[in-house]
Amino acid sequence: MFRVLEQADLPSRIADQVLQAIGDGLLRPGERVTEARLATQMGTSRAPVREALRLLESQGLIVSHPRRGFFVKSYNADELAETYDLRQCLELHNAEALVTRMTDADLQRLEAQVELLKTLGAEGRSQEQVVEDYAFHRMLCEIGGNSRILRLFDQIATELRSGIALVGRIYDDPVELARSHDPIIEALRRRDATRLREELREHLRDASTHVIDIYRKWPGTPQEELPGHPLEDGPKAAR
């Protein structure tokens, strides 16, 4: 799961790899993160691993318990609903700046990303499609030019992707999911900030409804694991 790292700036680089594993569902919500295992896999000592996990704890993505260690943060459906609400606030606020700052090259890049989503959907590569879907929305925030919005989006995306990875595929028709981005692209082509906000609101509301409804019903909604649970033996891929 992890690669050996150089010694420079180890804590932040370790944190980046753990973040990636959480977002990809390799470390699942509620799963124990063992310092010794990470240190062995990354070829480093436990001290920078512990520092990296503390950094992620300060961001709300890892939790620690005395004498139990570190765990990936678990989210219930209500917390995910709040996170989606925050995401919507960020993206809608970003819309006007996005339209103002967007260049023709930016628009072409966004159009190409939607075409990639359609290709992945047609080929049934749903996990890759989820990753590239968030990449599309990240592009929107990046073009908007507010670095704090982008930073918050990155944190939110990791939380939401970990929830999606837990429950697996959330759309019956990944091609239709890809096509749902077309109205957003059309609003961008028209450089119509009002319409863009309307399309984003509908798009994000639909996404949150799908995810939260499934999460409420999912029998494996995680709780933080106690020592001795099989998950302690190492990370397992999401279903």
VEXDO-410681 format. One record per residue (C-alpha): residue number from 1; residue in one letter; x, z, y. Coordinates in Angstrom, 3 decimals, decimal comma, always signed. Each point is the difference from the previous one (the first is absolute). Layout:
residues N
+-----+------+----------+----------+----------+
:  nr : rest :        x :        z :        y :
+-----+------+----------+----------+----------+
: NUM :    a :        X :        Z :        Y :
...
+-----+------+----------+----------+----------+
//
This chain:
residues 239
+-----+------+----------+----------+----------+
:  nr : rest :        x :        z :        y :
+-----+------+----------+----------+----------+
:   1 :    m :   +0,000 :   +0,000 :   +0,000 :
:   2 :    f :   +2,822 :   +0,868 :   +2,409 :
:   3 :    r :   +3,385 :   -1,558 :   +0,745 :
:   4 :    v :   +3,347 :   +1,673 :   +0,669 :
:   5 :    l :   +0,623 :   +0,511 :   +3,725 :
:   6 :    e :   +3,065 :   +0,089 :   +2,221 :
:   7 :    q :   +0,797 :   +3,308 :   +1,663 :
:   8 :    a :   -0,787 :   -0,979 :   +3,628 :
:   9 :    d :   -3,340 :   +1,227 :   +1,341 :
:  10 :    l :   -1,151 :   +1,051 :   -3,451 :
:  11 :    p :   -3,046 :   +2,164 :   +0,820 :
:  12 :    s :   -1,859 :   -2,679 :   +1,944 :
:  13 :    r :   +0,871 :   -2,670 :   -2,554 :
:  14 :    i :   -1,161 :   +2,221 :   -2,848 :
:  15 :    a :   -3,205 :   +0,669 :   +1,922 :
:  16 :    d :   -0,541 :   -3,756 :   +0,381 :
:  17 :    q :   +0,231 :   -0,524 :   -3,764 :
:  18 :    v :   -2,363 :   +2,877 :   -0,741 :
:  19 :    l :   -2,454 :   -1,379 :   +2,568 :
:  20 :    q :   +0,135 :   -3,392 :   -1,704 :
:  21 :    a :   -0,639 :   +1,586 :   -3,396 :
:  22 :    i :   -3,001 :   +1,908 :   +1,358 :
:  23 :    g :   -1,476 :   -3,104 :   +1,622 :
:  24 :    d :   +0,508 :   -2,057 :   -3,166 :
:  25 :    g :   -1,634 :   +2,640 :   -2,193 :
:  26 :    l :   +3,185 :   +0,794 :   -1,940 :
:  27 :    l :   -0,259 :   +3,564 :   +1,300 :
:  28 :    r :   -3,667 :   +0,918 :   -0,143 :
:  29 :    p :   -1,969 :   +2,461 :   +2,143 :
:  30 :    g :   +0,462 :   +3,494 :   -1,415 :
:  31 :    e :   +3,109 :   -0,923 :   -1,977 :
:  32 :    r :   +3,010 :   +2,282 :   +0,018 :
:  33 :    v :   +3,143 :   -1,436 :   +1,601 :
:  34 :    t :   +3,042 :   +1,525 :   -1,694 :
:  35 :    e :   +3,129 :   +0,306 :   +2,122 :
:  36 :    a :   +2,366 :   -0,152 :   -2,964 :
:  37 :    r :   -1,578 :   -3,178 :   -1,413 :
:  38 :    l :   +0,104 :   -1,796 :   +3,363 :
:  39 :    a :   +3,612 :   +1,109 :   +0,569 :
:  40 :    t :   +1,009 :   -1,328 :   -3,415 :
:  41 :    q :   -1,769 :   -3,347 :   +0,437 :
:  42 :    m :   +1,409 :   -0,515 :   +3,487 :
:  43 :    g :   +3,505 :   +1,182 :   -0,832 :
:  44 :    t :   +0,139 :   +2,777 :   +2,563 :
:  45 :    s :   -0,131 :   +3,785 :   +0,237 :
:  46 :    r :   -3,233 :   +1,962 :   +0,288 :
:  47 :    a :   +0,636 :   +1,065 :   +3,628 :
:  48 :    p :   -0,824 :   -3,361 :   +1,669 :
:  49 :    v :   -2,935 :   -0,444 :   -2,378 :
:  50 :    r :   -1,384 :   +3,359 :   +1,098 :
:  51 :    e :   +0,543 :   -0,942 :   +3,653 :
:  52 :    a :   -1,825 :   -3,317 :   -0,563 :
:  53 :    l :   -2,947 :   +1,763 :   -1,644 :
:  54 :    r :   -0,181 :   +2,480 :   +2,885 :
:  55 :    l :   -0,114 :   -2,954 :   +2,381 :
:  56 :    l :   -2,911 :   -1,494 :   -1,926 :
:  57 :    e :   -1,654 :   +3,416 :   -0,078 :
:  58 :    s :   +0,134 :   +0,109 :   +3,798 :
:  59 :    q :   -1,831 :   -3,352 :   -0,015 :
:  60 :    g :   -2,731 :   +1,334 :   -2,281 :
:  61 :    l :   +0,844 :   -2,225 :   -2,977 :
:  62 :    i :   +1,675 :   +2,682 :   -2,140 :
:  63 :    v :   -1,027 :   +3,631 :   -0,487 :
:  64 :    s :   +2,112 :   +2,864 :   -1,336 :
:  65 :    h :   -0,930 :   +3,245 :   -1,723 :
:  66 :    p :   +2,268 :   +3,019 :   -0,522 :
:  67 :    r :   +1,522 :   +0,060 :   -3,495 :
:  68 :    r :   -1,888 :   -3,202 :   -0,883 :
:  69 :    g :   +1,820 :   -2,658 :   +1,992 :
:  70 :    f :   -1,101 :   -3,186 :   +1,730 :
:  71 :    f :   -3,117 :   -2,072 :   -0,687 :
:  72 :    v :   -1,432 :   -3,238 :   +1,328 :
:  73 :    k :   -2,847 :   +0,891 :   +2,344 :
:  74 :    s :   -3,431 :   -0,286 :   -1,614 :
:  75 :    y :   -2,907 :   -1,349 :   +2,021 :
:  76 :    n :   -3,682 :   +0,518 :   -0,562 :
:  77 :    a :   -2,606 :   -2,547 :   +1,034 :
:  78 :    d :   -0,774 :   +1,756 :   +3,287 :
:  79 :    e :   +3,672 :   -0,029 :   +1,001 :
:  80 :    l :   +0,244 :   -3,694 :   -0,829 :
:  81 :    a :   -3,107 :   -0,634 :   +2,121 :
:  82 :    e :   +1,688 :   +1,766 :   +2,922 :
:  83 :    t :   +3,136 :   -2,066 :   -0,526 :
:  84 :    y :   -1,968 :   -3,243 :   +0,029 :
:  85 :    d :   -1,725 :   +1,155 :   +3,180 :
:  86 :    l :   +3,389 :   +0,572 :   +1,643 :
:  87 :    r :   +1,213 :   -3,376 :   -1,213 :
:  88 :    q :   -3,022 :   -1,675 :   +1,568 :
:  89 :    c :   +0,644 :   +1,770 :   +3,311 :
:  90 :    l :   +3,611 :   -1,217 :   -0,008 :
:  91 :    e :   -0,764 :   -3,606 :   -0,864 :
:  92 :    l :   -2,925 :   -0,329 :   +2,412 :
:  93 :    h :   +2,056 :   +1,515 :   +2,822 :
:  94 :    n :   +2,810 :   -2,401 :   -0,841 :
:  95 :    a :   -2,275 :   -3,077 :   +0,200 :
:  96 :    e :   +0,211 :   -0,691 :   +3,732 :
:  97 :    a :   +3,769 :   +0,354 :   +0,192 :
:  98 :    l :   +0,272 :   -2,149 :   -3,124 :
:  99 :    v :   -1,966 :   -2,852 :   +1,579 :
: 100 :    t :   +1,971 :   +0,298 :   +3,244 :
: 101 :    r :   +3,446 :   +0,043 :   -1,612 :
: 102 :    m :   -0,536 :   -2,373 :   -2,930 :
: 103 :    t :   +2,014 :   -3,231 :   +0,095 :
: 104 :    d :   -0,767 :   -3,224 :   -1,839 :
: 105 :    a :   +2,768 :   +0,901 :   -2,441 :
: 106 :    d :   -1,628 :   +3,398 :   -0,612 :
: 107 :    l :   -3,327 :   -1,680 :   -0,729 :
: 108 :    q :   +1,629 :   -2,378 :   -2,464 :
: 109 :    r :   +1,631 :   +2,939 :   -1,758 :
: 110 :    l :   -3,369 :   +1,772 :   -0,307 :
: 111 :    e :   -1,676 :   -3,171 :   -1,270 :
: 112 :    a :   +2,718 :   -0,402 :   -2,620 :
: 113 :    q :   -0,479 :   +3,587 :   -1,120 :
: 114 :    v :   -3,728 :   -0,565 :   -0,573 :
: 115 :    e :   +0,808 :   -3,111 :   -2,021 :
: 116 :    l :   +2,337 :   +2,145 :   -2,105 :
: 117 :    l :   -2,861 :   +2,465 :   -0,574 :
: 118 :    k :   -2,165 :   -2,880 :   -1,220 :
: 119 :    t :   +2,700 :   -1,215 :   -2,365 :
: 120 :    l :   +0,541 :   +3,468 :   -1,464 :
: 121 :    g :   -3,756 :   +0,464 :   -0,367 :
: 122 :    a :   -0,434 :   -3,322 :   -1,790 :
: 123 :    e :   +2,823 :   +0,917 :   -2,383 :
: 124 :    g :   -1,470 :   +3,445 :   -0,699 :
: 125 :    r :   +3,061 :   +1,833 :   +1,350 :
: 126 :    s :   -2,080 :   +2,823 :   +1,455 :
: 127 :    q :   +2,730 :   +2,623 :   +0,419 :
: 128 :    e :   +2,186 :   -2,427 :   +1,942 :
: 129 :    q :   -3,042 :   -0,990 :   +2,015 :
: 130 :    v :   -0,543 :   +3,619 :   +1,075 :
: 131 :    v :   +3,610 :   +0,208 :   +1,189 :
: 132 :    e :   -0,263 :   -3,264 :   +1,940 :
: 133 :    d :   -3,395 :   +0,983 :   +1,430 :
: 134 :    y :   +1,589 :   +3,042 :   +1,611 :
: 135 :    a :   +2,894 :   -2,205 :   +1,118 :
: 136 :    f :   -2,503 :   -2,202 :   +1,866 :
: 137 :    h :   -1,523 :   +2,962 :   +1,830 :
: 138 :    r :   +3,468 :   +1,350 :   +0,733 :
: 139 :    m :   +0,835 :   -3,334 :   +1,638 :
: 140 :    l :   -3,014 :   +0,478 :   +2,271 :
: 141 :    c :   +1,317 :   +3,404 :   +1,091 :
: 142 :    e :   +3,556 :   -1,293 :   +0,352 :
: 143 :    i :   -1,070 :   -2,900 :   +2,242 :
: 144 :    g :   -2,056 :   +2,433 :   +2,107 :
: 145 :    g :   +3,292 :   +1,534 :   +1,055 :
: 146 :    n :   -0,817 :   +3,736 :   -0,103 :
: 147 :    s :   +2,710 :   +1,603 :   -2,140 :
: 148 :    r :   -1,954 :   +3,242 :   -0,482 :
: 149 :    i :   -3,027 :   -1,863 :   -1,305 :
: 150 :    l :   +2,286 :   -1,836 :   -2,400 :
: 151 :    r :   +1,583 :   +3,257 :   -1,161 :
: 152 :    l :   -3,395 :   +1,608 :   -0,600 :
: 153 :    f :   -1,222 :   -3,091 :   -1,811 :
: 154 :    d :   +2,965 :   +0,159 :   -2,376 :
: 155 :    q :   -0,816 :   +3,607 :   -0,912 :
: 156 :    i :   -3,698 :   -0,729 :   -0,426 :
: 157 :    a :   +0,704 :   -3,088 :   -2,102 :
: 158 :    t :   +2,071 :   +2,034 :   -2,443 :
: 159 :    e :   -2,816 :   +2,539 :   -0,398 :
: 160 :    l :   -2,667 :   -2,659 :   -0,512 :
: 161 :    r :   +2,094 :   -2,120 :   -2,356 :
: 162 :    s :   +0,697 :   +3,044 :   -2,173 :
: 163 :    g :   -3,750 :   +0,605 :   -0,284 :
: 164 :    i :   -0,631 :   -3,636 :   -0,896 :
: 165 :    a :   +2,819 :   +0,039 :   -2,555 :
: 166 :    l :   -1,596 :   +3,032 :   -1,658 :
: 167 :    v :   -3,400 :   -1,615 :   -0,555 :
: 168 :    g :   +1,374 :   -3,485 :   -0,661 :
: 169 :    r :   -1,705 :   -3,213 :   +1,012 :
: 170 :    i :   -2,716 :   +0,617 :   +2,594 :
: 171 :    y :   -1,458 :   -3,469 :   +0,503 :
: 172 :    d :   -1,697 :   -2,056 :   -2,711 :
: 173 :    d :   +0,858 :   -3,203 :   +1,863 :
: 174 :    p :   +3,536 :   +0,010 :   +1,470 :
: 175 :    v :   -0,542 :   -3,546 :   +1,316 :
: 176 :    e :   -2,935 :   +1,233 :   +2,078 :
: 177 :    l :   +2,169 :   +2,878 :   +1,223 :
: 178 :    a :   +2,548 :   -2,518 :   +1,263 :
: 179 :    r :   -2,688 :   -2,106 :   +1,678 :
: 180 :    s :   -1,319 :   +3,068 :   +1,819 :
: 181 :    h :   +3,026 :   -0,357 :   +2,288 :
: 182 :    d :   -1,108 :   -3,440 :   +1,230 :
: 183 :    p :   -2,316 :   +1,362 :   +2,759 :
: 184 :    i :   +2,918 :   +2,073 :   +1,303 :
: 185 :    i :   +2,192 :   -3,090 :   +0,147 :
: 186 :    e :   -2,750 :   -1,961 :   +1,762 :
: 187 :    a :   -0,336 :   +2,712 :   +2,665 :
: 188 :    l :   +3,765 :   -0,094 :   +0,475 :
: 189 :    r :   -0,030 :   -3,778 :   +0,375 :
: 190 :    r :   -2,608 :   +0,373 :   +2,738 :
: 191 :    r :   +2,003 :   +2,873 :   +1,517 :
: 192 :    d :   -3,265 :   +1,898 :   +0,249 :
: 193 :    a :   +0,769 :   +3,742 :   +0,011 :
: 194 :    t :   -3,681 :   +1,009 :   -0,101 :
: 195 :    r :   -0,709 :   -2,126 :   -3,021 :
: 196 :    l :   +3,230 :   +1,137 :   -1,633 :
: 197 :    r :   -1,069 :   +3,639 :   +0,303 :
: 198 :    e :   -3,389 :   -0,824 :   -1,508 :
: 199 :    e :   +1,552 :   -1,850 :   -2,936 :
: 200 :    l :   +2,589 :   +2,706 :   -0,602 :
: 201 :    r :   -2,658 :   +2,712 :   +0,121 :
: 202 :    e :   -2,100 :   -1,796 :   -2,620 :
: 203 :    h :   +3,011 :   -0,818 :   -2,149 :
: 204 :    l :   +1,375 :   +3,541 :   -0,008 :
: 205 :    r :   -3,430 :   +1,571 :   -0,503 :
: 206 :    d :   -0,511 :   -2,159 :   -3,085 :
: 207 :    a :   +3,423 :   +0,946 :   -1,371 :
: 208 :    s :   -0,561 :   +3,722 :   +0,532 :
: 209 :    t :   -3,433 :   -0,168 :   -1,650 :
: 210 :    h :   +1,476 :   -1,582 :   -3,131 :
: 211 :    v :   +2,921 :   +2,379 :   -0,316 :
: 212 :    i :   -1,792 :   +3,247 :   +0,846 :
: 213 :    d :   -2,991 :   -0,721 :   -2,232 :
: 214 :    i :   +2,254 :   -0,684 :   -2,982 :
: 215 :    y :   +2,198 :   +2,992 :   +0,813 :
: 216 :    r :   -3,013 :   +2,333 :   +0,009 :
: 217 :    k :   -0,999 :   -1,193 :   -3,466 :
: 218 :    w :   +3,477 :   -0,266 :   -1,485 :
: 219 :    p :   +0,443 :   +2,483 :   -2,882 :
: 220 :    g :   +3,730 :   +0,241 :   +0,604 :
: 221 :    t :   -0,158 :   +1,146 :   +3,629 :
: 222 :    p :   +3,202 :   +2,051 :   +0,064 :
: 223 :    q :   +0,708 :   +3,639 :   +0,549 :
: 224 :    e :   +3,487 :   +1,374 :   +0,559 :
: 225 :    e :   +1,586 :   +0,517 :   -3,403 :
: 226 :    l :   +1,256 :   +3,318 :   -1,296 :
: 227 :    p :   +3,472 :   +0,295 :   -1,538 :
: 228 :    g :   -0,032 :   -0,923 :   -3,663 :
: 229 :    h :   -2,419 :   -2,911 :   +0,475 :
: 230 :    p :   +1,183 :   -3,235 :   -1,690 :
: 231 :    l :   +0,413 :   -1,611 :   +3,426 :
: 232 :    e :   +2,941 :   +2,326 :   +0,518 :
: 233 :    d :   +1,961 :   -2,148 :   -2,434 :
: 234 :    g :   +0,088 :   -2,854 :   +2,459 :
: 235 :    p :   -2,070 :   -2,501 :   +1,950 :
: 236 :    k :   -2,472 :   -2,287 :   -1,725 :
: 237 :    a :   -1,461 :   -3,222 :   +1,292 :
: 238 :    a :   -3,537 :   +0,055 :   +1,327 :
: 239 :    r :   -2,761 :   -1,389 :   -2,169 :
+-----+------+----------+----------+----------+
//
